[in-house]
Amino acid sequence: MLNSFMQMRLKGLVILAVIILILPLFMSNPFHYDMATQIAIIAATVVGLNLLVGYAGQISLGHAGFFGIGAYFSAVMTSNYDWPPLPTLLLAAALVGVIAWIVGRPILKLKGHYLSMATLAVGFIIAIIINNEGWITGGPDGMPVPSFSVFGWELSSFNQYSFLGMEVNGYKAWYFFAGLLLLLAVWVAQNIIDSPIGRALRSVHGSEVAARVVGVDTARYKSLVFVISAVYASLMGSFYAHFTGFITPHIASFEHSIVLITMVVLGGMASTFGVILGAAVLKLLPQVLADFQELEMMMFGLILMLTMIFMPKGLLPTAQKLLKKKMSRKKVEEQA
């Protein structure tokens, strides 16, 4: 018999899958599918980042750098050397994992502002290399990326596909593929959270001293989750590159790192489905505010500020708390 946590986890995955399946009913053009696909890929990235920030309590202000390595490694090797996309993105993830382990061991010994500055420096170094090594990365102008393909089957927004007797446009195929990636990312994250690794991470977040006293190797687990979150970013960076077909150094920039960390905080730290909501809101909000022209950025900042003032725990945890209070109040009134 499934325990309550597993039932809740399965319920969350089913709800997310249903949302992914019914969303096309409300999307009428390629732009909608493009936005939804980008949201799914970025949401999968922040699901991994949430393991580091929300559960282990470690900050990373350079996470877009790992996203950029995955994207550019796939772009360079598939464009310039004709490597197949799937082995390339897996090799990129392995490379990023090694880099994250090497840099993570020393910098994760730091705390607070020192840790923030160290991760920021890592992100800056990666962004500078991508910008300056134009002979291979295209520099500030960016570079094109071939379509994603597996065993001769090509996934492109411009193709038509036949599925169960139905014709499916390429942008719809990418949307469902990205949705599948998101579900897989959530499933892996939830299994990590419910494992001894997840319990060790929560103990590190609560108190490193107490965790060490009870025998938790805090340095090992912090390095491990740093590697896992970096691999998430690398894989999604590679898929993002193949989806967009063209990448620029902005994807590895400090600004992108801040957007990723804001998605985690806005949606709700230590809430896997909350960070997905945060990614969707932060990605869609500029589109909603586009009509305000000069006031767009000011209103964007104001909305974020008010959200964090009145919903400090994040969007989803706050909504769940309010719903729980309402249901409790209703139950008391019925009993009275």
C-alpha positions as CSV (number, residue, x, y, z in Angstrom):
1,M,0.0,0.0,0.0
2,L,1.3,3.4,-0.9
3,N,2.1,5.8,1.9
4,S,0.6,9.2,2.1
5,F,3.7,10.9,0.6
6,M,3.8,8.6,-2.4
7,Q,0.1,9.1,-3.0
8,M,0.6,12.9,-2.9
9,R,3.6,12.6,-5.2
10,L,1.6,10.5,-7.7
11,K,-1.3,12.9,-7.5
12,G,0.9,15.8,-8.3
13,L,2.4,14.1,-11.3
14,V,-1.0,13.1,-12.6
15,I,-2.3,16.7,-12.2
16,L,0.7,18.1,-14.0
17,A,0.3,15.5,-16.8
18,V,-3.4,16.5,-17.2
19,I,-2.5,20.2,-17.4
20,I,0.1,19.4,-20.1
21,L,-2.5,17.4,-22.0
22,I,-5.4,20.0,-21.8
23,L,-3.3,23.1,-22.4
24,P,-3.4,22.7,-26.2
25,L,-7.1,23.3,-26.0
26,F,-6.4,26.9,-25.1
27,M,-3.5,27.5,-27.5
28,S,-4.4,28.6,-31.0
29,N,-1.1,29.5,-32.7
30,P,2.6,28.6,-32.9
31,F,3.6,31.4,-30.6
32,H,1.5,29.9,-27.7
33,Y,3.2,26.6,-28.2
34,D,6.6,28.2,-28.4
35,M,6.0,29.9,-25.0
36,A,4.6,26.8,-23.4
37,T,7.6,24.7,-24.6
38,Q,10.1,27.3,-23.3
39,I,8.2,27.3,-20.0
40,A,8.4,23.5,-19.7
41,I,12.2,23.5,-20.4
42,I,13.0,26.3,-18.0
43,A,10.7,24.8,-15.4
44,A,12.6,21.5,-15.6
45,T,15.8,23.5,-15.1
46,V,14.5,25.2,-11.9
47,V,13.2,21.9,-10.6
48,G,16.8,20.8,-10.4
49,L,17.9,24.2,-9.0
50,N,15.2,23.9,-6.3
51,L,17.0,20.7,-5.0
52,L,20.0,22.9,-4.3
53,V,18.3,26.0,-3.1
54,G,15.1,24.9,-1.6
55,Y,16.1,21.6,0.0
56,A,19.8,21.9,0.7
57,G,19.7,25.6,1.5
58,Q,22.6,26.5,-0.8
59,I,22.6,29.5,-3.1
60,S,23.8,29.6,-6.7
61,L,24.0,32.9,-8.6
62,G,25.8,31.4,-11.6
63,H,23.5,28.5,-12.6
64,A,22.9,29.9,-16.0
65,G,26.5,29.1,-16.8
66,F,25.8,25.4,-16.6
67,F,22.7,25.9,-18.8
68,G,25.0,27.7,-21.2
69,I,27.7,25.0,-21.3
70,G,25.1,22.4,-22.1
71,A,23.6,24.6,-24.9
72,Y,26.9,25.6,-26.4
73,F,28.5,22.1,-26.2
74,S,25.6,20.6,-28.1
75,A,25.5,23.5,-30.6
76,V,29.3,23.4,-31.3
77,M,29.6,19.6,-31.6
78,T,26.5,19.0,-33.7
79,S,27.0,22.1,-35.9
80,N,30.8,22.0,-36.5
81,Y,31.6,18.3,-36.0
82,D,28.4,16.6,-37.0
83,W,28.0,14.7,-33.7
84,P,24.6,13.1,-33.1
85,P,22.5,15.2,-30.7
86,L,21.6,12.6,-28.0
87,P,25.1,11.4,-27.2
88,T,26.4,15.0,-27.4
89,L,23.9,16.3,-24.8
90,L,24.7,13.3,-22.5
91,L,28.4,14.0,-22.8
92,A,27.8,17.6,-22.1
93,A,25.9,16.7,-18.9
94,A,28.7,14.4,-17.8
95,L,31.2,17.2,-18.5
96,V,29.1,19.7,-16.5
97,G,28.8,17.2,-13.7
98,V,32.6,16.9,-13.5
99,I,33.0,20.7,-13.6
100,A,30.4,21.2,-10.9
101,W,32.0,18.6,-8.7
102,I,35.5,20.2,-9.1
103,V,34.3,23.7,-8.4
104,G,31.6,22.7,-5.9
105,R,33.9,21.0,-3.4
106,P,35.8,24.2,-2.4
107,I,33.1,26.8,-2.9
108,L,30.4,24.9,-1.0
109,K,32.5,25.2,2.1
110,L,31.6,28.9,2.1
111,K,28.4,30.3,3.6
112,G,26.1,33.3,3.1
113,H,27.5,36.1,1.0
114,Y,30.8,34.4,0.4
115,L,29.0,31.4,-1.2
116,S,26.9,33.8,-3.3
117,M,30.0,35.6,-4.6
118,A,31.8,32.4,-5.4
119,T,28.9,30.9,-7.5
120,L,28.5,34.3,-9.1
121,A,32.2,34.2,-10.1
122,V,31.8,30.8,-11.6
123,G,28.9,32.0,-13.7
124,F,30.8,35.1,-14.8
125,I,33.8,33.0,-15.9
126,I,31.6,30.7,-18.1
127,A,29.8,33.7,-19.6
128,I,33.1,35.5,-20.4
129,I,34.5,32.4,-22.1
130,I,31.4,32.0,-24.2
131,N,31.4,35.7,-25.2
132,N,35.1,35.9,-26.0
133,E,35.8,32.6,-27.7
134,G,34.0,33.7,-30.9
135,W,36.0,31.5,-33.1
136,I,34.0,28.5,-31.8
137,T,30.9,29.9,-30.1
138,G,30.1,32.8,-32.5
139,G,30.8,35.3,-29.7
140,P,28.1,37.9,-28.9
141,D,26.4,37.2,-32.3
142,G,25.5,33.7,-31.2
143,M,25.4,30.6,-33.4
144,P,22.8,28.3,-35.1
145,V,21.9,24.9,-33.8
146,P,20.7,21.9,-35.8
147,S,17.4,20.2,-35.0
148,F,17.3,17.5,-32.4
149,S,17.4,14.0,-33.9
150,V,17.5,10.4,-32.6
151,F,18.3,7.4,-34.8
152,G,17.5,9.4,-37.9
153,W,14.2,10.8,-36.6
154,E,14.3,14.6,-36.5
155,L,12.3,16.8,-34.2
156,S,11.8,20.2,-35.7
157,S,9.2,22.9,-35.4
158,F,8.9,23.0,-39.2
159,N,8.1,19.4,-39.8
160,Q,4.8,17.5,-39.9
161,Y,4.4,14.2,-38.0
162,S,1.9,11.4,-38.1
163,F,0.8,10.1,-34.7
164,L,-2.0,7.6,-34.2
165,G,-3.4,8.4,-37.6
166,M,-3.3,12.2,-36.9
167,E,-1.1,14.9,-38.4
168,V,0.8,16.8,-35.7
169,N,2.7,20.0,-36.4
170,G,6.4,20.2,-35.3
171,Y,5.7,22.9,-32.7
172,K,3.1,20.7,-31.1
173,A,5.5,17.8,-31.2
174,W,8.1,19.9,-29.4
175,Y,5.5,21.0,-26.8
176,F,4.6,17.4,-25.9
177,F,8.3,16.4,-25.9
178,A,9.1,19.2,-23.5
179,G,6.1,18.3,-21.4
180,L,7.5,14.8,-21.1
181,L,10.9,16.1,-20.1
182,L,9.3,18.2,-17.4
183,L,7.4,15.2,-16.0
184,L,10.6,13.1,-16.1
185,A,12.5,15.9,-14.3
186,V,9.8,16.2,-11.6
187,W,9.7,12.4,-11.1
188,V,13.5,12.2,-10.7
189,A,13.5,15.1,-8.3
190,Q,10.7,13.7,-6.2
191,N,12.4,10.4,-5.9
192,I,15.6,12.1,-4.8
193,I,13.6,14.1,-2.2
194,D,12.0,10.9,-0.8
195,S,15.3,9.1,-0.6
196,P,18.0,9.1,2.1
197,I,19.7,11.8,0.0
198,G,16.7,14.0,0.3
199,R,16.5,13.5,4.0
200,A,20.2,14.3,4.3
201,L,19.7,17.5,2.3
202,R,16.9,18.7,4.5
203,S,19.0,18.1,7.6
204,V,21.8,20.2,6.0
205,H,19.3,22.9,5.4
206,G,18.1,22.8,8.9
207,S,21.5,22.8,10.6
208,E,24.8,21.7,9.2
209,V,26.3,21.3,12.7
210,A,23.4,19.1,13.8
211,A,23.6,17.1,10.6
212,R,27.3,16.5,11.1
213,V,26.7,15.4,14.7
214,V,24.3,12.7,13.6
215,G,26.8,11.4,11.0
216,V,25.7,13.2,7.8
217,D,28.7,13.9,5.5
218,T,27.5,17.5,4.7
219,A,30.3,18.3,2.3
220,R,29.6,15.2,0.2
221,Y,25.8,15.8,0.1
222,K,26.2,19.5,-0.8
223,S,28.6,18.6,-3.6
224,L,26.3,15.9,-4.8
225,V,23.2,18.1,-5.0
226,F,25.2,20.8,-6.7
227,V,26.2,18.3,-9.4
228,I,22.7,17.1,-9.8
229,S,21.3,20.6,-10.2
230,A,24.1,21.4,-12.7
231,V,23.3,18.3,-14.7
232,Y,19.6,19.3,-14.8
233,A,20.7,22.7,-16.2
234,S,23.0,21.3,-18.8
235,L,20.5,18.8,-20.2
236,M,17.8,21.4,-20.4
237,G,20.2,23.9,-21.9
238,S,21.0,21.4,-24.7
239,F,17.3,20.7,-25.4
240,Y,16.7,24.5,-25.3
241,A,19.4,25.0,-27.9
242,H,18.0,22.4,-30.3
243,F,14.5,23.7,-29.8
244,T,15.2,27.4,-30.5
245,G,17.7,26.6,-33.3
246,F,19.8,29.6,-32.4
247,I,21.6,30.6,-29.2
248,T,23.4,33.7,-27.8
249,P,25.6,34.2,-24.8
250,H,22.6,35.7,-22.9
251,I,21.5,32.2,-21.9
252,A,24.7,32.0,-19.7
253,S,24.5,35.5,-18.4
254,F,24.1,36.8,-14.8
255,E,20.7,38.1,-15.6
256,H,19.5,34.6,-16.6
257,S,20.9,33.2,-13.4
258,I,18.9,35.8,-11.4
259,V,15.8,34.9,-13.4
260,L,16.2,31.2,-12.5
261,I,16.7,31.8,-8.8
262,T,13.8,34.2,-8.8
263,M,11.6,31.5,-10.3
264,V,12.5,29.2,-7.4
265,V,11.8,31.9,-4.7
266,L,8.6,33.2,-6.4
267,G,7.1,29.8,-6.8
268,G,8.1,28.5,-3.4
269,M,11.4,27.1,-2.2
270,A,11.3,23.3,-1.4
271,S,8.1,23.1,-3.5
272,T,8.7,21.1,-6.7
273,F,5.4,22.1,-8.2
274,G,5.6,25.6,-6.8
275,V,8.8,26.4,-8.8
276,I,7.0,25.2,-12.0
277,L,4.3,27.8,-11.2
278,G,7.1,30.4,-10.6
279,A,8.7,29.6,-13.9
280,A,5.4,29.9,-15.8
281,V,4.4,33.2,-14.0
282,L,7.9,34.8,-14.6
283,K,7.9,33.8,-18.2
284,L,4.4,34.9,-19.0
285,L,4.3,38.2,-17.0
286,P,6.4,40.2,-19.5
287,Q,4.0,39.1,-22.2
288,V,1.0,40.3,-20.2
289,L,2.7,43.6,-19.4
290,A,3.9,44.2,-22.9
291,D,1.1,46.7,-23.6
292,F,2.3,49.0,-20.9
293,Q,5.4,49.9,-22.9
294,E,7.6,52.2,-20.8
295,L,6.0,51.1,-17.6
296,E,6.5,47.4,-18.3
297,M,9.7,46.9,-16.2
298,M,8.5,49.1,-13.4
299,M,5.2,47.1,-13.1
300,F,7.1,43.8,-13.4
301,G,9.3,44.8,-10.5
302,L,6.4,46.1,-8.4
303,I,4.4,42.9,-8.9
304,L,7.4,40.7,-7.8
305,M,8.0,43.0,-4.8
306,L,4.4,42.9,-3.6
307,T,4.3,39.1,-4.2
308,M,7.3,38.6,-2.0
309,I,6.0,40.9,0.7
310,F,2.6,39.4,1.0
311,M,3.6,35.8,-0.1
312,P,7.1,35.3,1.4
313,K,6.7,31.5,1.3
314,G,6.0,31.6,-2.5
315,L,2.9,31.4,-4.6
316,L,2.0,27.8,-4.3
317,P,2.8,27.2,-0.6
318,T,0.8,30.4,0.3
319,A,-2.1,29.3,-1.8
320,Q,-2.1,25.8,-0.2
321,K,-2.0,27.4,3.2
322,L,-4.9,29.7,2.5
323,L,-6.9,26.8,1.0
324,K,-6.2,24.6,4.1
325,K,-7.3,27.4,6.4
326,K,-10.5,27.9,4.5
327,M,-11.3,24.1,4.5
328,S,-10.6,24.0,8.3
329,R,-12.8,26.9,8.9
330,K,-15.6,25.4,6.8
331,K,-15.2,22.1,8.7
332,V,-15.5,23.9,12.1
333,E,-18.6,25.7,10.9
334,E,-20.2,22.4,9.7
335,Q,-19.5,20.8,13.1
336,A,-20.9,23.8,14.9
